[in-house]
């Protein structure tokens, strides 16, 4: 069975990079591994850095955890995917 871009829960998948909470994106080794999983799927489906940032923004809007500076969190996402996905 193949997955299509519409069948992937992108918001949930990118949430793994935040430890499924509001941790800094892809800092902890487990979170980095989850972020790489998102990256692998994103590459396979032709997503961009902008898509990743949009998914992260949507995730953070409902994430449970400590308060987070959204601009800084999204910048971390941008930096993680820069050069790995098209803009």
HELIX and SHEET records of a PDB file:
HELIX    1   1 UNK A    5  UNK A    7  5                                   3    
HELIX    2   2 UNK A   10  UNK A   15  1                                   6    
HELIX    3   3 UNK A   16  UNK A   18  5                                   3    
HELIX    4   4 UNK A   29  UNK A   45  1                                  17    
HELIX    5   5 UNK A   49  UNK A   62  1                                  14    
HELIX    6   6 UNK A   70  UNK A   81  1                                  12    
END                                                                             
